[in-house]
Amino acid sequence: MTVPTAVSQFPADPWPTALRWAERRYRNLHRWTELERGGHFPGLEQPDLLVFETRHAFRTV
């Protein structure tokens, strides 16, 4: 069984993940989002956006 995976890529994250790498690494990548704002601490910087992304990821599983 593969684990459903969702990625929310914040632009100011110090270690961004490449979509090409994620597609090879995660067999069940069902959501990939590149956001316009936020960074390494999205819960502090963009809490509403983080909650939206988290809810959407779990809603689709």
CYANA upper distance limits for C-alpha pairs under 8 A (distance plus 0.5 A):
  2 THR  CA     27 ARG  CA      6.89
  2 THR  CA     28 ASN  CA      6.63
  3 VAL  CA     26 TYR  CA      8.46
  3 VAL  CA     27 ARG  CA      8.27
  3 VAL  CA     28 ASN  CA      6.76
  4 PRO  CA     28 ASN  CA      5.51
  4 PRO  CA     29 LEU  CA      6.68
  4 PRO  CA     30 HIS  CA      7.06
  4 PRO  CA     61 VAL  CA      7.46
  5 THR  CA     26 TYR  CA      7.44
  5 THR  CA     28 ASN  CA      6.45
  5 THR  CA     29 LEU  CA      5.26
  5 THR  CA     30 HIS  CA      6.50
  5 THR  CA     31 ARG  CA      7.41
  6 ALA  CA     29 LEU  CA      6.51
  6 ALA  CA     30 HIS  CA      6.43
  6 ALA  CA     31 ARG  CA      5.03
  6 ALA  CA     32 TRP  CA      6.43
  6 ALA  CA     57 ALA  CA      6.45
  7 VAL  CA     29 LEU  CA      8.49
  7 VAL  CA     31 ARG  CA      6.66
  7 VAL  CA     32 TRP  CA      5.39
  7 VAL  CA     33 THR  CA      6.67
  8 SER  CA     32 TRP  CA      6.64
  8 SER  CA     33 THR  CA      5.30
  8 SER  CA     34 GLU  CA      6.56
  8 SER  CA     35 LEU  CA      7.40
  8 SER  CA     53 GLU  CA      7.45
  9 GLN  CA     13 ASP  CA      8.04
  9 GLN  CA     16 PRO  CA      7.43
  9 GLN  CA     17 THR  CA      7.86
  9 GLN  CA     32 TRP  CA      8.12
  9 GLN  CA     33 THR  CA      6.43
  9 GLN  CA     34 GLU  CA      5.19
  9 GLN  CA     35 LEU  CA      6.44
 10 PHE  CA     16 PRO  CA      8.34
 10 PHE  CA     34 GLU  CA      6.83
 10 PHE  CA     35 LEU  CA      5.76
 10 PHE  CA     36 GLU  CA      7.50
 10 PHE  CA     37 ARG  CA      6.79
 10 PHE  CA     38 GLY  CA      5.83
 10 PHE  CA     39 GLY  CA      5.69
 10 PHE  CA     40 HIS  CA      7.91
 10 PHE  CA     42 PRO  CA      8.21
 11 PRO  CA     16 PRO  CA      8.21
 11 PRO  CA     34 GLU  CA      7.87
 11 PRO  CA     35 LEU  CA      6.99
 11 PRO  CA     36 GLU  CA      6.90
 11 PRO  CA     37 ARG  CA      6.58
 11 PRO  CA     38 GLY  CA      6.80
 11 PRO  CA     39 GLY  CA      6.48
 12 ALA  CA     37 ARG  CA      7.90
 12 ALA  CA     38 GLY  CA      6.52
 12 ALA  CA     39 GLY  CA      4.49
 12 ALA  CA     40 HIS  CA      6.92
 13 ASP  CA     38 GLY  CA      8.13
 13 ASP  CA     39 GLY  CA      4.92
 13 ASP  CA     40 HIS  CA      4.97
 14 PRO  CA     39 GLY  CA      8.11
 14 PRO  CA     40 HIS  CA      7.00
 17 THR  CA     21 TRP  CA      7.71
 17 THR  CA     22 ALA  CA      7.50
 18 ALA  CA     22 ALA  CA      6.80
 19 LEU  CA     23 GLU  CA      6.57
 19 LEU  CA     32 TRP  CA      8.31
 20 ARG  CA     24 ARG  CA      7.07
 21 TRP  CA     25 ARG  CA      6.63
 22 ALA  CA     26 TYR  CA      6.26
 22 ALA  CA     29 LEU  CA      8.08
 23 GLU  CA     27 ARG  CA      7.39
 23 GLU  CA     29 LEU  CA      7.06
 31 ARG  CA     57 ALA  CA      7.44
 37 ARG  CA     46 GLN  CA      8.08
 38 GLY  CA     42 PRO  CA      6.01
 38 GLY  CA     45 GLU  CA      6.29
 38 GLY  CA     46 GLN  CA      6.27
 39 GLY  CA     45 GLU  CA      7.61
 41 PHE  CA     45 GLU  CA      6.61
 42 PRO  CA     46 GLN  CA      5.54
 42 PRO  CA     47 PRO  CA      6.64
 42 PRO  CA     50 LEU  CA      6.76
 43 GLY  CA     47 PRO  CA      5.00
 43 GLY  CA     50 LEU  CA      6.79
 46 GLN  CA     50 LEU  CA      6.73
 47 PRO  CA     51 VAL  CA      6.63
 48 ASP  CA     52 PHE  CA      6.66
 49 LEU  CA     53 GLU  CA      6.68
 50 LEU  CA     54 THR  CA      6.59
 51 VAL  CA     55 ARG  CA      6.54
 52 PHE  CA     56 HIS  CA      6.57
 53 GLU  CA     57 ALA  CA      6.58
 54 THR  CA     58 PHE  CA      6.85
 55 ARG  CA     59 ARG  CA      6.38
 56 HIS  CA     60 THR  CA      6.87
 57 ALA  CA     61 VAL  CA      7.34
